[in-house]
């Protein structure tokens, strides 16, 4: 009996440590495929109205774009707006909570690249790039969240393997020295 306990004492730690957690696997893959997030703010105009883009600069000249060929634009309406059509501080907090939920739930399901957020007159877009195989998972998650939020207007997927939809942002981001 003593020998069985010694054997279990030696083997159990090896067995329990060798089992990997799905979140740990995703985190390891994420580190290998995606750079850390580092954002910069860009100001621009659209139809004569001021706009902002908060862009992840780490995707400037990103080499793994082909692994995330599907753009995902998530549009959230601003219900309370200032004179330029941008969300009030209160509204911005609501947006950030909704965006955090979206990011958290998508993160639990698959890897993606969070390119950034634009603030336009009356709405905000969260811009992600995903692998095409994850579109169904993303759709299920986004439909669930959309049904629960009156601000969540829409989402769109487009095949964009060269990330042309965000190229103008990256042309405006200062290059690293």
GUVEX-553432 format. One record per residue (C-alpha): residue in three letters; y, x, z. Coordinates in steps of 0.02 Angstrom, whole numbers, plus 50000, padded with zeros to 5 digits. Layout:
<sites>
alaYXZ;...
</sites>
This chain:
<sites>
unk500005000050000;unk501175014350043;unk500895021749869;unk501395005149787;unk503035004849884;unk503415022749834;unk503015018749653;unk504125003249657;unk505505013049743;unk505475025749601;unk505265013849455;unk506394999049500;unk508025008849487;unk507525014849315;unk507094997449255;unk508664989249322;unk509795002849254;unk509025002449082;unk509434984149056;unk511124982748974;unk512394969148994;unk513064960748836;unk514864963448892;unk514524981948921;unk513794983348747;unk515314974748672;unk516464986248770;unk515535001648708;unk515584995648528;unk517414991048548;unk517855008448607;unk516945016148459;unk517695004448327;unk519404999848392;unk520825010448460;unk521735006048620;unk523104993148603;unk524884999648594;unk526214987348537;unk527964988948465;unk529244975448429;unk529954973048254;unk531434961748214;unk531584953448044;unk532284938047961;unk531414923947870;unk532464911047777;unk534004918147865;unk533264915048038;unk532874928848165;unk531034932548194;unk530044944748300;unk528384953348275;unk527454962148415;unk526274973548319;unk524844984548379;unk525345001648313;unk523605008648336;unk523044999748177;unk524285009348070;unk523155018747947;unk521615011248032;unk520015017847949;unk518825003547996;unk519744989147911;unk518244985347803;unk517244981047960;unk518504967148000;unk518904959647828;unk519344942047881;unk521104938247941;unk521314924948074;unk523044917648101;unk523204906148251;unk524774895248251;unk525494888648414;unk526984876748412;unk528484879548525;unk528944863048605;unk530464869248702;unk531584880248593;unk533214889748612;unk534634888648485;unk533754900348362;unk532134890448369;unk531214902948478;unk530274897348633;unk531184896048799;unk530584907148942;unk529564892849012;unk528794889648842;unk528434908248819;unk527414908148980;unk526384893448918;unk526094902548753;unk525534918548840;unk524314908748949;unk523584900248795;unk523504916548698;unk522654925248846;unk521344911448851;unk521034912848664;unk520884931848674;unk519744930948826;unk518564918148750;unk518464927048582;unk518194943748672;unk516684936448760;unk515904931848592;unk516254946248472;unk517344961148424;unk518994958748333;unk520614967948301;unk522164960448382;unk523534965348261;unk524924956348351;unk526014941048370;unk527474934348270;unk528824922948337;unk529574912148202;unk530724897048209;unk529714883848301;unk528044892748315;unk527084908548352;unk525614916348263;unk524294926948344;unk523554938448211;unk521764944648222;unk520534952548103;unk518684948748126;unk517024952348046;unk516534938547925;unk514894935548017;unk515894929848170;unk516864915948082;unk515714901948145;unk515834908148324;unk517734909348310;unk517834891848235;unk516824884248378;unk517874892848511;unk519534888748428;unk519064870448398;unk518654868548582;unk520304876348638;unk521304866848506;unk520614850248568;unk521264854448742;unk523024860348694;unk524414850248613;unk525314866548566;unk523854873848469;unk524314868448292;unk523064876948177;unk522094892348129;unk521674899647959;unk520434912347896;unk520714922547738;unk519704936447661;unk520864951547672;unk519814967647679;unk521334978847650;unk522404969447779;unk523734965847647;unk524394950947748;unk525034962947882;unk525454977847771;unk527334974747779;unk527274975947969;unk526394992647961;unk527624998947831;unk529004995247958;unk528115003548105;unk528745021448132;unk527415034248091;unk526735045348229;unk527235063648226;
</sites>
